[in-house]
Amino acid sequence: MASAGTGGEAADRAARPLPAFFELAAPAHWVAVDFISDLHLCETMPRTFDAFAQHLLNTPADAVFLLGDIFEVWVGDDARDREFESRCVDVMAEASSQRMLGLMVGNRDFLLGSAMLRACGGMALADPTVLKAWGQRVLLSHGDALCLDDLPYQAFRAEVRSPAWQQAFLARPLAERLAIATQMRQASQERRRFDGAFDADADFGEAVRWMHAMGTAELVHGHTHRPGSNMLAPGFKRHVLSDWDLDTGNRAEVLRLSRDGFVRLPPATGPVAVASL
């Protein structure tokens, strides 16, 4: 649950520096934009990957914005040459030749960098970004930075997002980085089993503070795996994206924005004509 906090906590959060905001204006000819997050793509989730590929290549939207945790883990752009990752690159490169593909990093794939963006033809989306489209201003974020009650994660996030940590980590051999990532995922899963950290939601007050600062009435984010829409405060609404799991579950949802507003849809289906698949 989002916490209102004590008076002291509220004051501390109000004093937090606001993130740097970026703006992106949709071209006038665009008709629709799709938002997806928390795919957690990996080689052990073939049905989820197939649904992702089919949607990217068959959606009628002018753009697809992937708002973080595209991959279950991303330990550096040199991983893109591995078999499964190269299949993902092929699909994304084909999709980016047909429509705009925007990529925002999440807590699982924050090391996704410029080499990967060039390989797949994607455009980096800063977190947060304001999308200006059809007279609307929509705030986009992965959402992890808003989960202020998850104190252990916020400390971890501050550490691994530092240039020094990333430089030291990326200097390690690929095999070693993959092994470390596996250990970190296992530790995270154990922590969630015992302290319910995965139940942490975005802090409503912090989210509204971001939205007020950028003059946005609507927020789109992922990370929490709690799909749905709700009012954070009068005049401030958020839309939480679904995670995807079609291998052990039955979850896959796209949030589409058009001139008429938001709508939730199943992934598009159709032929996938990528040579490597």
PyMOL commands that set and color helices and strands:
alter all, ss='L'
color gray80, all
select helices_A, chain A and resi 7-14+46-58+77-81+83-96+114-120+144-146+151-160+163-170+174-195+197-199+204-214
alter helices_A, ss='H'
color red, helices_A
select strands_A, chain A and resi 22-25+32-36+63-67+100-104+123-124+129-133+136-141+218-221+228-233+236-240+254-258+261-265
alter strands_A, ss='S'
color yellow, strands_A
deselect
rebuild
show_as cartoon
